[in-house]
Structures are given as C-alpha cells and as structure tokens.
C-alpha cells in the first residue's frame, strides 16, 4: 500500500468528524455539511481503493479512462461549489444592502427626533427666560 492510501482516509476521517461536531453544534447548514461529507467520503474511498473505484466510476459515466472520470467529477464538484458560493454571495449582498438602507433610515429618524428634542429644550429655556423678564 502507498502512503496516500493511509493519509487520505485519515485526513478524510478527521474532517468528517469535524463536520459531524459542527453539525451537532449547528454551526453550519445541513446542505453545506452534506456536500462536504460527500466530498470527504469520496476522498476516503479513493484513498483506499483508487483504481477499482475510479474504473467503476468511468464505466458508469461512459468515460474510457478512469483518470479522466476523476478529473471530470472533480471539475463538476468545483463548478457546483462555485455556483453555490456565488448564490450565497448574491444573497448576502442583498441582505447587506437591505440592512444598510434600514440603518440609514433608522439613523435619520433618530437624528430628527434628537433635533426635535433639542428644539423643544431650547423653546422651554426661552419660555423660562421670557417669564423671568
């Protein structure tokens, strides 16, 4: 057995354990954890039986070379991850824009209320001063 056949499953097991702990602590979304669990599970399987798994995968996908099948799957995973992250970024951008707009409106209301309060205090002070004269 090669070194990577010990290293890849060990590394995958460590990250799968971390993902399960984060899922229990609800630090990440379920969908994100499922994607990463699938990824690290695939890494573990490829580490233990690389040739057999990649050959089966190539046969299922109808690709002649097992290396090409692995590269194809890896590229598909990266592209899907990019689309997912792009959608998340767009969503966060929209939420940040809404929050900034709401904060600006709230700050404007607070400033208006402070101006009114200061004006009322000035009016009271002028009223007291006029009453004393």
C-alpha positions as MATLAB code, in Angstrom:
seq = 'XXXXXXXXXXXXXXXXXXXXXXXXXXXXXXXXXXXXXXXXXXXXXXXXXXXXXXXXXXXXXXXXXXXXXXXXXXXXXXXXXXXXXXXXXXXXXXXXXXXXXXXXXXXXXXXXXXXXXXXXXXXXXXXXXXXXX';
ca = [
       0.000    0.000    0.000;
       1.086    3.541   -0.756;
       1.395    6.388    1.740;
      -1.593    8.266    0.300;
      -3.770    5.206    0.951;
      -3.210    5.739    4.681;
      -3.057    9.526    4.627;
      -6.191   10.280    2.561;
      -8.630    8.215    4.673;
      -7.111    9.514    7.911;
      -7.455   13.105    6.741;
     -10.973   12.426    5.493;
     -11.954   10.811    8.810;
     -10.663   13.852   10.711;
     -12.671   16.280    8.584;
     -15.774   14.089    8.678;
     -15.520   14.076   12.482;
     -15.206   17.885   12.492;
     -18.219   18.215   10.203;
     -20.319   15.996   12.460;
     -19.326   18.044   15.520;
     -20.178   21.281   13.713;
     -23.494   19.809   12.615;
     -24.324   18.872   16.213;
     -23.391   22.380   17.370;
     -25.419   23.808   14.476;
     -22.569   25.998   13.261;
     -23.212   25.227    9.605;
     -26.185   24.489    7.433;
     -27.200   20.897    6.749;
     -26.827   21.282    2.967;
     -23.252   22.533    3.296;
     -22.341   19.677    5.637;
     -23.873   17.077    3.318;
     -21.798   18.377    0.401;
     -18.590   18.276    2.444;
     -19.417   14.865    3.919;
     -19.902   13.539    0.392;
     -16.608   15.099   -0.709;
     -14.554   13.710    2.191;
     -16.257   10.318    1.883;
     -15.261   10.229   -1.769;
     -11.685   11.144   -0.845;
     -11.607    8.308    1.698;
     -12.919    5.766   -0.825;
     -10.469    6.968   -3.483;
      -7.661    6.659   -0.955;
      -8.477    3.060   -0.045;
      -9.419    1.614   -3.445;
      -8.400    4.187   -6.040;
      -8.174    2.048   -9.148;
     -11.279   -0.058   -8.572;
     -13.492    2.892   -7.673;
     -12.272    5.139  -10.477;
     -12.647    2.331  -13.032;
     -16.222    1.656  -11.903;
     -16.961    5.379  -11.994;
     -15.555    5.630  -15.532;
     -17.674    2.670  -16.643;
     -20.845    4.165  -15.134;
     -20.213    7.547  -16.740;
     -19.153    6.020  -20.061;
     -15.679    7.549  -19.981;
     -12.813    5.436  -21.320;
     -10.117    6.467  -18.840;
     -10.510    6.267  -15.079;
      -8.270    9.313  -14.596;
     -10.495   11.350  -16.896;
     -13.528   10.254  -14.871;
     -11.934   11.510  -11.639;
     -10.950   14.812  -13.253;
     -14.460   15.174  -14.678;
     -16.081   14.590  -11.288;
     -13.643   16.957   -9.573;
     -14.342   19.710  -12.114;
     -18.083   19.175  -11.754;
     -17.751   19.464   -7.971;
     -15.717   22.675   -8.264;
     -18.197   24.196  -10.713;
     -21.158   23.311   -8.487;
     -19.338   24.734   -5.489;
     -18.657   27.966   -7.405;
     -22.338   28.314   -8.336;
     -23.383   27.621   -4.752;
     -20.920   30.175   -3.358;
     -21.948   32.719   -5.983;
     -25.593   32.343   -4.964;
     -24.631   32.701   -1.292;
     -22.614   35.855   -2.029;
     -25.506   37.366   -4.013;
     -27.878   36.594   -1.151;
     -25.539   38.114    1.423;
     -25.023   41.187   -0.776;
     -28.784   41.696   -0.983;
     -29.170   41.309    2.779;
     -26.316   43.720    3.497;
     -27.868   46.289    1.158;
     -31.210   45.961    2.954;
     -29.522   46.292    6.351;
     -27.549   49.382    5.313;
     -30.707   51.018    3.963;
     -32.622   50.220    7.154;
     -29.767   51.549    9.314;
     -29.675   54.765    7.286;
     -33.425   55.227    7.722;
     -33.216   54.496   11.447;
     -30.299   56.879   11.877;
     -32.202   59.593   10.026;
     -35.231   59.102   12.305;
     -33.002   59.248   15.391;
     -31.379   62.489   14.215;
     -34.805   64.029   13.518;
     -36.008   63.056   16.995;
     -32.847   64.484   18.577;
     -33.297   67.759   16.676;
     -36.919   67.990   17.829;
     -35.895   67.293   21.410;
     -33.126   69.908   21.319;
     -35.538   72.422   19.785;
     -38.123   71.676   22.494;
     -35.479   72.157   25.188;
     -34.450   75.491   23.626;
     -38.090   76.560   23.440;
     -38.567   75.710   27.143;
     -35.441   77.610   28.097;
     -36.585   80.655   26.109;
     -40.002   80.409   27.744;
     -38.457   80.348   31.219;
     -36.210   83.279   30.332;
     -39.136   85.332   28.989;
     -41.220   84.562   32.071;
     -38.425   85.844   34.316;
     -38.257   89.178   32.493;
];
